[in-house]
Amino acid sequence: MNLIFYTVLHLIEQALAIHHKHPAAAPRGVPHADRELQMRRHLVGKKLLEPELADIYTELFSVRHTFAEEGIQTRAFIEHYMELARPLIEGLETLVKAEQPEF
């Protein structure tokens, strides 16, 4: 579950960084609220990412937070979580590939 969520986080940060909008990092990492705010402001606001895809991040975070408090990672749960994340991961990968500068 963490690998799925961290994949999403790193892709969001990469997409923001390409546009010079990487969220400020605290010593323990970027706060989720900052990451989501920056994603919605700079990626959704500039129509680089669909709002429905950004909504998936909110749901992923909520499910992960709930799991961290009281859930058990069964195979069915992980498969459901991956299917939930898949459209966002694919959308972010497409965005990052399209926006990646050439060296």
C-alpha positions in Angstrom: 0.0 0.0 0.0 2.8 2.4 0.9 4.5 1.7 -2.5 1.3 2.6 -4.3 0.8 5.8 -2.3 4.5 6.8 -2.6 4.4 6.3 -6.3 1.6 8.8 -6.5 3.4 11.3 -4.2 6.6 11.2 -6.2 4.8 11.6 -9.5 2.9 14.6 -8.2 6.2 16.1 -6.9 7.9 15.4 -10.2 5.1 17.0 -12.2 5.2 20.1 -9.9 9.0 20.3 -10.1 8.9 20.4 -13.9 6.8 23.5 -13.6 9.1 24.9 -10.9 6.3 24.5 -8.3 7.7 21.8 -6.1 6.1 22.1 -2.6 8.3 23.2 0.2 9.8 20.3 2.0 9.9 20.2 5.8 12.6 18.0 7.5 10.3 15.0 7.4 9.0 15.5 3.9 6.3 17.5 2.1 3.1 17.8 4.1 0.1 16.2 2.3 -2.0 19.3 2.4 0.8 21.3 0.7 1.2 18.7 -2.0 -2.5 18.5 -2.7 -2.9 22.3 -2.7 0.0 22.8 -5.1 -1.3 20.0 -7.3 -4.7 21.5 -7.5 -3.4 25.1 -7.9 -0.7 24.4 -10.5 -1.6 21.2 -12.3 -5.4 21.3 -12.2 -5.7 25.1 -12.3 -3.6 25.2 -15.4 -5.6 22.4 -16.9 -2.6 20.0 -17.0 -4.4 17.5 -14.9 -8.2 16.7 -14.7 -9.9 17.6 -11.4 -11.3 14.0 -11.2 -7.7 12.7 -11.1 -6.8 15.1 -8.3 -9.9 13.9 -6.4 -8.4 10.4 -6.5 -5.4 11.7 -4.5 -7.8 12.9 -1.8 -9.4 9.5 -1.6 -6.1 7.6 -1.6 -4.9 9.7 1.3 -8.2 9.2 3.2 -8.1 5.4 2.7 -4.4 5.2 3.6 -5.0 7.3 6.7 -7.9 5.0 7.7 -5.8 1.9 7.1 -3.0 3.3 9.2 -5.3 3.6 12.1 -7.3 0.3 11.9 -7.0 -1.6 8.7 -5.4 -4.9 7.6 -3.8 -5.1 4.2 -5.4 -8.1 2.5 -4.7 -9.0 -1.1 -8.3 -7.8 -2.0 -7.7 -4.5 -0.2 -4.4 -3.9 -2.0 -5.9 -4.8 -5.4 -8.7 -2.3 -4.7 -6.3 0.4 -3.7 -4.2 -0.1 -6.8 -7.2 0.0 -9.1 -8.2 3.3 -7.3 -4.8 4.7 -7.8 -4.2 3.5 -11.4 -6.0 6.4 -13.3 -4.1 9.0 -11.3 -0.7 7.2 -11.8 -1.3 6.9 -15.5 -2.4 10.5 -15.8 0.6 11.8 -13.9 3.0 9.5 -15.9 1.6 10.9 -19.1 1.9 14.5 -17.9 5.5 14.0 -16.7 6.5 12.3 -20.0 4.9 15.1 -22.0 6.5 17.9 -19.9 9.9 16.3 -19.4 12.6 18.7 -20.7 15.1 17.4 -23.2 18.8 17.5 -22.3 
